[in-house]
């Protein structure tokens, strides 16, 4: 199955509007001729509107880092799927390990957020992955299965075909420790097997699975050489123009 590579930058809680504009202008200058990779940036909420202005009619897509599942109402501090769509997002990261860890996000919440995103045709980038302790206890496959089955509960085959999944071992996020290409490939194969059991083989082969965890210009080629790694969700290295450009260019 020919899955187009997809590189997304998760900026987390970084960059003022001015800094975001500078980086996005730089990305546009350097990546406008890239057709062989899908590219997205996920700035903080405050920079989405300006980012949209710059990226309109560009090959670089816009994503957000979170949403709340209700449509509107008295939910102080939250942002809905409709609002993200309104500001020009095509993607939204859901279930990032930092949200699971610091904001008590659960599989049930992740499932509700995915449904909210799909209801307005936002594409969820669904994050799954084990902690170091869980890996050392040999629980990696169980944790990934729990995250996948929890996230996808009740979703139809058509719904699931719209998703992107990001395998992000928590021990590799922001630590400089990357999973080896073989370690990542092994889990990606496991995820595809789960998708095939939950849906069917064609669906499992169609869905793009990104790897995330200390992806850098130096390791992107090796990671992408694995047959089941279809791209990357990039944190730290997406904050600098040169490194994100190199990662995108190195990913095909
Ligand atoms: C992430 O936040 O999704 C991530 C993978 O971060 P980093 O690339 O910094 O490890």
Boltz pocket constraint, residues with backbone or C-beta under 6 A from the ligand:
constraints:
  - pocket:
      binder: B
      contacts: [[A, 10], [A, 168], [A, 172], [A, 173], [A, 174], [A, 175], [A, 176], [A, 212], [A, 213], [A, 214], [A, 215], [A, 233], [A, 234], [A, 235], [A, 236], [A, 237]]
      max_distance: 6.0
